[in-house]
C-alpha cells in the first residue's frame, strides 16, 4: 500500500487534499445515471463469456 501512495504522490496527486476530493466528487456527481445503467446492462450481457461454468461444446 505504501508503494501505491508513493506513486500517487510522485504523480503530483494527493488524494487526501480537499481540493482533489472536491474535483472527484464533482466528476462523480456529473455522471449520467442512464449511461451508468447502460454500461451495467452491457457488462451483464457479456458476462457469460467470463463465466467459469460456460464451456464451449466441441
N, C-alpha and C positions, 0 to 999 in steps of 0.2 A: 504494500500500500504506500509506503514511504516513497518508493520509486515513482509511482504514479503522481504523487503530489509534487515531487521534484520536477517531473516532466511538464506538468501543468504550469508550474511556476516559471520554468525556463521558457515556456511559450509566451510568458507575459500575462497569463490569466490567473487571477486569484479568485477561486470560486467562493471564497468567504467574503469577498468585497461586496458591500451593499449595492454599489452601482452595477456590478456584474449580475447580482441576483435580480435586480430590477429589470435589467435588459432581458434576461432569460424569462422572467415572469411575463413580461410584455409579449415576447415571442410566443409563449405558450398560450396566452390569452387570445392572441390573434389567429390561432389555428381554427380552421373551419371544421366544425363537428361533422358535417356531412362528408368532407374529404377524409377525415379520420375513419368514419364508419365505412366508407368505400374501400379504404385500404384494408380494414379488418375483414371485410367480406371477401376481398381478393385473397388475402392470406388464408382464410378459412377454405376457400375454393381450391387452392393449390396445395393445401397441407397434406392431402392424400399422398403426394409424391414424396413426402418426408416421413410418412408413417412406417414404422418398422415392421408392422404386420402386413403391409402392402407388398405383395410378391407378384412379379410379372410371370405369368404362366408361359411356358415354352411350347 
